[in-house]
C-alpha cells in the first residue's frame, strides 16, 4: 500500500479517519514485530506508516479547529 497525501485524507469523514488511524497503527505494530524477529522486507515502510499516522492526526486536528470556528 502506497503512502497517501494529506489531500486524500482531507476528503475523508471523521469516522473514516479514525478507522484509517486504527488500521495504520495495527500495520505499524505488525511491521515492528516483523523487524524484531528479522522478517521485515522493507524497513522504510515503518517510516512511511509513521508519516501517514502523523498526516491523519493533522487532518483530524484541522477538522476539529474548523468545526470549532464554525460553532
Residue frames relative to the residue before (quaternion, step in Angstrom):
aa qw qx qy qz dx dy dz
X 1.0000 0.0000 0.0000 0.0000 0.00 0.00 0.00
X 0.3646 -0.7543 0.5100 0.1950 3.55 -0.77 1.05
X 0.5943 -0.5660 0.4411 0.3632 3.52 -1.27 0.47
X 0.3254 -0.7549 0.5387 0.1846 3.57 -1.00 0.83
X 0.4537 -0.6505 0.5337 0.2936 3.51 -1.25 0.44
X 0.6488 -0.5355 0.3748 0.3896 3.55 -1.21 0.51
X 0.6037 0.5757 -0.3598 0.4179 3.61 1.04 -0.70
X 0.6417 0.5157 -0.3269 0.4642 3.58 1.05 -0.71
X 0.6543 0.4980 -0.3116 0.4762 3.59 1.07 -0.70
X 0.6243 0.5649 -0.3403 0.4186 3.60 1.04 -0.72
X 0.6345 0.5355 -0.3241 0.4535 3.59 1.18 -0.51
X 0.6121 0.5785 -0.3401 0.4183 3.59 1.23 -0.37
X 0.4936 -0.6321 0.5036 0.3213 3.55 -1.22 0.51
X 0.6941 -0.4718 0.3393 0.4248 3.57 -1.30 0.24
X 0.6531 0.5090 -0.3159 0.4633 3.59 1.00 -0.80
X 0.6421 0.5159 -0.3175 0.4699 3.57 1.01 -0.82
X 0.6405 0.5274 -0.3208 0.4569 3.57 1.01 -0.80
X 0.6470 0.5114 -0.3219 0.4649 3.58 0.98 -0.80
X 0.6436 0.5076 -0.3155 0.4782 3.58 1.03 -0.79
X 0.6468 0.5152 -0.3138 0.4667 3.58 0.97 -0.87
X 0.6358 0.5319 -0.3183 0.4600 3.57 1.00 -0.85
X 0.6480 0.5198 -0.3079 0.4638 3.55 0.96 -0.89
X 0.6893 0.4727 -0.2905 0.4659 3.59 0.88 -0.90
X 0.6391 0.5197 -0.3295 0.4614 3.61 1.03 -0.72
X 0.6450 0.5085 -0.3226 0.4704 3.58 1.00 -0.79
X 0.6328 0.5167 -0.3276 0.4746 3.59 1.04 -0.74
X 0.6462 0.5147 -0.3147 0.4674 3.57 0.99 -0.84
X 0.6383 0.5219 -0.3214 0.4657 3.59 0.98 -0.84
X 0.6273 0.5281 -0.3321 0.4661 3.58 0.98 -0.83
X 0.6736 0.4991 -0.2957 0.4579 3.57 0.89 -0.95
X 0.6475 0.5138 -0.3198 0.4632 3.59 0.99 -0.81
X 0.6569 0.4991 -0.3124 0.4709 3.57 0.95 -0.83
X 0.6224 0.5287 -0.3355 0.4696 3.57 1.05 -0.72
X 0.6526 0.5054 -0.3092 0.4723 3.58 0.94 -0.88
X 0.6269 0.5338 -0.3292 0.4623 3.58 1.05 -0.78
X 0.6643 0.5266 -0.3013 0.4365 3.57 0.95 -0.88
X 0.7602 0.3250 -0.1963 0.5272 3.58 1.04 -0.69
X 0.5036 -0.7119 0.3789 0.3099 3.58 1.27 0.54
X 0.5127 0.6191 -0.4493 0.3899 3.58 0.89 0.92
X 0.4570 0.6976 -0.4463 0.3247 3.60 1.24 0.20
X 0.3342 -0.7680 0.5181 0.1734 3.58 -0.72 1.10
X 0.8137 0.1373 -0.0275 0.5642 3.57 0.90 -0.95
X 0.2176 -0.8200 0.5133 0.1293 3.63 -0.03 1.21
X 0.5785 0.5868 -0.3792 0.4209 3.62 1.18 -0.39
X 0.5260 0.6387 -0.4063 0.3877 3.59 1.22 -0.36
X 0.5870 0.5719 -0.3692 0.4382 3.60 1.10 -0.65
X 0.6582 0.5100 -0.2992 0.4661 3.57 0.94 -0.92
X 0.6598 0.5133 -0.3065 0.4553 3.59 0.94 -0.87
X 0.6613 0.4954 -0.3102 0.4702 3.59 0.96 -0.85
X 0.6254 0.5297 -0.3404 0.4609 3.62 0.99 -0.76
X 0.6610 0.5000 -0.3086 0.4667 3.58 0.98 -0.82
X 0.6311 0.5206 -0.3317 0.4698 3.58 1.04 -0.74
X 0.6222 0.5264 -0.3378 0.4708 3.59 1.03 -0.78
X 0.6547 0.5063 -0.3104 0.4676 3.58 0.94 -0.86
X 0.6318 0.5298 -0.3284 0.4607 3.60 1.02 -0.77
X 0.6490 0.5098 -0.3191 0.4660 3.57 0.95 -0.87
X 0.6477 0.5106 -0.3181 0.4675 3.60 0.92 -0.89
X 0.6473 0.5243 -0.3174 0.4532 3.60 0.99 -0.82
X 0.6716 0.4846 -0.2992 0.4740 3.59 0.90 -0.89
X 0.6187 0.5309 -0.3477 0.4632 3.60 1.00 -0.77
X 0.6738 0.4883 -0.2963 0.4689 3.59 0.89 -0.91
X 0.6271 0.5295 -0.3372 0.4613 3.61 0.98 -0.77
X 0.6591 0.4981 -0.3085 0.4714 3.58 0.98 -0.82
X 0.6257 0.5293 -0.3367 0.4636 3.60 1.04 -0.73
X 0.6590 0.5026 -0.3039 0.4698 3.58 0.94 -0.89
X 0.6566 0.5185 -0.3037 0.4559 3.57 0.95 -0.92
X 0.6820 0.4741 -0.2973 0.4709 3.58 0.93 -0.84
X 0.6426 0.5046 -0.3395 0.4660 3.62 1.05 -0.57
X 0.6136 0.5332 -0.3453 0.4690 3.59 1.14 -0.55
X 0.6975 0.4750 -0.2604 0.4691 3.56 1.04 -0.83
X 0.6306 0.5639 -0.3379 0.4125 3.58 1.16 -0.44
